Amino acid sequence: MKIGLINWSGNKNLGDDAMAMIIGEKVKELGHEPINMGESPQGDVDAYIWGGGTLIDSSTGVFPKLPKDKPVVGFGLGVSETPIPNHDTPVKMAIGPHEVELNLNLLEDIIRPSLMQKNVRHLYMRDPFSYEQMGKWGFDFCTLSHDPCLWFKLKNKKPRKYLAVNFIEKLTTGNGKFETKGIHLYKGSEGYALSDKHDLKALKKHGIKGKYYKDPEELIDLLAGAHSAIATKLHAAVFCKVAEVPKIKILPYAPKVKRFYEYCDDLDKARKDLDKHIKEAVWHLSR
């Protein structure tokens, strides 16, 4: 079976690229042919896997146009209560209860027409908040799963000698205010960026040696040498977990980062669940 992969890859963001990569590898292991299509599904395929990542692109406000003629399964998807960029309805950055409700209602209005298509067979959500929110909206064809990047593994252990730092320009304090925190404390550490748009520029601005990592295995190898790490972005936290960094400090730019860290406490179980769920996903596509 030829399976088209719909995702946010190709935008110079390691997390999105790595999810597309690993989902493709797992589909191939199951004996099918994955074809990565990014945000533009096209070509002659038998079915589609959409994911992973946030339902709506957090930087552009784009929601993918899901095909209507072939089966679709969502995998590793997440709900974010942060504002939707470039939308006609202006909603301030949360995170008060009123703003959160407005943002989630707007998100539901955007996604409902596509997700209620008859060809959308099942959705695998990456965290409990996303799963529960989909249930509140009446989407009863969902399963609680994990972030696909947890499939990656630490291959080479080595001495842990340095602090690894990832952050973007503004960090949330959890009360809706944003500020840059104690950046001077991190000078001399190893900076790691998952995007050249935000976190790499922030590292350079504050004089921290940093690199934009395009290869997940290369990033895992860097983190394998870290005795502790600062993680601001979601997949910074994910790869710190994969690399088994002993001490991880979460400075989340969005609530989804902290949610992931609190949810993922057993890597072996998460990987077994992902193995089970990708097999189920392909079954949904073939039935």
C-alpha atoms as one frame of an Amber mdcrd trajectory, in Angstrom:
protein
   0.000   0.000   0.000   1.297   3.462  -0.912   0.784   5.800   2.052   1.118
   9.563   1.665   2.517  11.376   4.715   0.932  14.779   5.459   2.910  16.866
   7.960   4.736  20.134   8.693   8.129  18.936   7.414  10.292  20.992   5.086
  10.163  24.216   7.114  13.572  23.962   8.779  12.221  22.629  12.057  13.899
  19.466  13.319  10.913  18.278  15.357   8.563  18.307  12.359  11.155  16.790
  10.026  12.058  14.068  12.523   8.411  13.042  13.031   7.910  12.678   9.281
  11.130  10.690   9.050  10.381   8.220  11.837   6.739   7.674  10.848   7.952
   6.922   7.322  10.481   4.423   8.662   7.842   2.633  10.743   5.404   2.478
   7.811   8.165   0.949   5.682   8.949  -1.623   8.383   5.315  -2.746   8.154
   5.790  -3.487   4.462   4.216  -0.375   2.953   5.606   2.450   0.825   5.653
   5.864   2.548   5.664   8.989   0.370   6.341  12.232   2.236   4.129  15.048
   0.931   4.541  17.752   3.567   1.634  20.189   3.631   0.540  19.438   0.040
  -0.975  15.978  -0.383  -0.884  14.981  -4.022  -0.051  12.092  -6.297  -1.229
   8.529  -6.633  -1.435   6.904  -3.184  -3.840   4.520  -1.478  -4.191   6.317
   1.872  -2.730   9.050   4.080  -1.200   9.428   7.543  -1.460  12.979   8.867
   1.019  13.920  11.576   2.599  14.283  13.879   2.508  17.714  15.379   0.071
  20.384  16.419  -3.257  20.418  14.565  -2.618  23.916  13.227   0.840  25.242
  12.362   1.863  27.444  15.285   3.758  29.968  13.161   1.487  30.401  10.124
  -1.988  29.406  11.304  -2.274  26.929   8.423  -4.470  23.825   8.720  -3.708
  21.164   6.091  -6.294  20.441   3.416  -7.027  16.799   4.089  -7.888  14.732
   1.006 -11.498  13.570   0.739 -11.077  10.677  -1.664  -8.763   8.325   0.294
  -8.638   7.050   3.921  -6.862   9.324   6.417  -5.500   8.554   9.894  -4.014
  11.188  12.210  -0.913  10.139  14.173   0.950  11.933  16.972  -1.345  14.960
  16.804  -1.652  17.619  19.494  -4.054  20.359  20.551  -2.532  23.693  21.554
  -4.522  26.376  23.332  -2.199  29.134  22.140  -3.494  31.704  19.597  -3.860
  30.890  15.918  -1.671  33.248  13.843  -2.985  35.234  10.877  -6.617  34.630
  11.762  -9.386  37.201  11.432 -10.355  36.766  15.084  -7.703  38.492  17.219
  -7.045  36.571  20.425  -4.316  37.670  22.794  -1.625  35.296  23.906  -3.026
  33.254  26.745  -2.852  31.941  29.271  -5.833  33.110  31.286  -8.916  30.848
  31.362 -10.962  33.199  29.169  -8.301  33.456  26.437  -7.750  29.690  26.509
 -11.467  29.067  25.955 -11.574  31.540  23.044  -8.531  29.976  21.401  -9.856
  26.432  21.748 -13.300  27.390  20.400 -11.658  29.007  17.389  -9.520  25.921
  16.821 -12.570  23.657  16.947 -14.383  25.785  14.353 -11.424  25.462  11.982
 -10.757  21.736  12.318 -14.292  20.348  12.605 -15.249  20.423   8.882 -12.172
  18.415   7.885 -12.077  15.965  10.782 -15.724  15.055  10.344 -15.095  13.857
   6.784 -16.131  10.219   6.439 -12.694   9.230   5.171 -10.965  10.300   8.435
 -10.783   6.895  10.127  -8.988   7.493  13.434  -6.834  10.015  15.341  -3.908
   9.175  17.643  -3.269  12.063  20.052   0.132  12.699  21.605  -0.849  13.694
  25.166  -3.776  13.468  27.639  -4.827  17.120  27.235  -5.149  16.726  23.464
  -7.021  13.434  23.815  -9.441  14.820  26.407 -10.040  18.023  24.437 -10.934
  16.060  21.316 -13.405  14.063  23.423 -15.020  17.260  24.692 -15.494  18.328
  21.077 -17.244  15.056  20.287 -14.486  13.331  18.325 -14.960   9.787  19.633
 -12.580   8.119  17.182  -9.385   9.011  19.084  -6.719   7.040  20.978  -4.267
   8.417  23.541  -0.758   7.854  22.181   2.638   9.631  22.329   4.943  11.907
  20.373   6.422   9.908  17.454   9.959  11.192  18.162  10.041   8.969  21.245
  10.716   6.129  18.786  14.281   7.435  18.425  16.847   5.831  20.731  20.146
   6.680  22.378  22.703   4.506  20.572  26.056   5.627  21.957  26.531   6.515
  25.611  29.491   8.721  26.511  30.803  10.830  29.408  28.460  13.668  30.343
  30.526  16.836  30.523  28.431  19.893  29.713  25.144  21.757  30.013  23.036
  21.775  26.829  20.784  24.798  26.289  17.771  25.361  24.042  15.586  28.437
  24.241  13.782  30.991  22.141  13.849  34.738  22.689  10.915  34.854  25.086
  10.220  32.313  27.766   6.944  31.928  29.592   6.834  32.182  33.363   3.514
  30.344  33.429   1.444  33.401  34.326   0.953  34.759  30.834   3.971  37.068
  30.960   7.065  36.533  28.860  10.623  37.389  29.700  14.198  36.348  28.964
  15.567  34.558  31.995  19.159  34.654  33.266  20.686  34.109  29.851  24.150
  35.067  31.116  24.169  31.964  33.312  24.285  29.723  30.244  27.306  31.184
  28.458  29.931  28.522  27.820  27.332  25.781  27.486  26.458  23.832  24.343
  23.523  25.481  22.606  21.263  23.329  20.465  18.624  24.709  18.105  15.781
  22.823  16.444  14.948  25.734  14.142  17.040  28.415  12.494  14.137  30.865
  12.727  13.783  31.328  16.478  16.027  29.374  18.822  19.267  29.613  16.794
  18.912  33.390  16.531  18.215  33.641  20.263  21.319  31.624  21.131  23.535
  33.749  18.892  22.060  36.994  20.193  23.085  36.118  23.729  26.560  34.911
  22.843  25.941  31.208  23.351  27.708  28.793  21.041  24.926  27.064  19.176
  24.059  24.942  16.170  20.879  24.234  14.240  20.536  20.456  14.119  18.968
  18.958  10.989  19.665  15.319  11.884  17.903  13.866  14.965  20.658  11.285
  15.478  23.272  14.047  15.583  21.266  15.978  18.172  20.797  12.860  20.306
  24.577  12.332  20.176  25.155  15.893  21.419  22.661  15.440  24.255  24.294
  12.115  25.160  27.236  14.166  26.451  25.097  16.524  28.573  24.918  16.147
  32.347  21.924  18.512  32.331  19.851  20.450  29.824  17.566  23.439  29.403
  14.596  22.729  27.115  12.214  25.429  25.885  10.702  23.876  22.747   8.627
  20.690  22.757  11.026  18.533  20.787  13.962  19.857  22.752  12.304  18.201
  25.759  11.490  15.089  23.703  15.065  14.569  22.547  16.420  15.235  26.049
  14.219  12.360  27.220  15.399  10.144  24.365  19.043  10.953  25.159  18.411
  10.127  28.847  19.807  13.449  30.089  19.925  13.082  33.910  18.686  16.582
  34.756  16.268  18.485  32.513  14.984  21.974  33.279  11.828  22.856  31.361
  11.387  26.545  30.465   8.308  26.162  28.254   7.374  28.656  25.571   3.927
  26.988  25.487   1.973  24.715  27.892   2.378  21.679  25.581   6.078  21.436
  26.525   5.432  20.992  30.237   2.525  18.629  29.499   4.794  16.356  27.493
   7.432  16.269  30.213   4.885  15.390  32.901   3.210  12.724  30.744   6.262
  10.883  29.433   7.845   9.033  32.348   8.373   5.571  30.809  10.178   5.475
  27.450   9.865   1.696  26.997   6.093   1.794  27.494   5.738   4.784  25.175
   7.630   2.963  22.416   5.554  -0.181  22.833   2.393   1.905  22.646   3.653
   3.642  19.490   4.478   0.281  17.880   0.970  -0.944  18.638  -0.668   2.263
  17.437   1.143   2.482  14.085   0.019  -1.071  13.301  -3.548  -0.103  14.241
  -3.287   3.052  12.128  -2.293   1.094   9.030  -5.131  -1.360   9.715  -7.599
   1.552   9.822  -6.302   2.687   6.452  -6.719  -0.747   4.859 -10.141  -1.734
   6.212
